[in-house]
Amino acid sequence: MASSSNKAFKALADPTRREILSLLRRGEMTAGDLAERFDMTKPTMSHHFAVLKEADLLTSRRDGQQIWYGLNTTVVQDLMAWAMDLIRGNGEKPIQETPKEEAK
C-alpha cells in the first residue's frame, strides 16, 4: 500500500483536488461540469484529474465525447482505515522508554 498511499496523499495535498473529490461525493460529474466550478484552464483541470486518477481516487468512463468522473470509494475507505489504525495504534501498546541507569 505504500506506493499507492503515497500517490493518494500527494493527490490529497492540493486543495483543488480535495474540492473535486468533495463535489464527487454526490455522484458522477462530467469533466466539463467539474471544470465550470473552478477558475482554471482546461489543461490545469486535466492535470488535476490525471493526478487523482494516478492515485486511483477517481473512476472515469467515456460516454460519447463526455468523460464522467466518479469517486473511487474503495481507495478512500482504505486510506481512512489506515488513518484510523494510526490513530488507534492498531491495538499495539505504545513503546515505553526504558529507565536510564543512574550515574555511578
Secondary structure, 3 states (H helix, E strand, C coil): CHHHHHHHHHHHCCHHHHHHHHHHCCCCEEHHHHHHCCCCCHHHHHHHHHHHHHCCCEEEEEECCEEEEEECHHHHHHHHHHHHHHHHHHHCCCCCCCCCCCCC
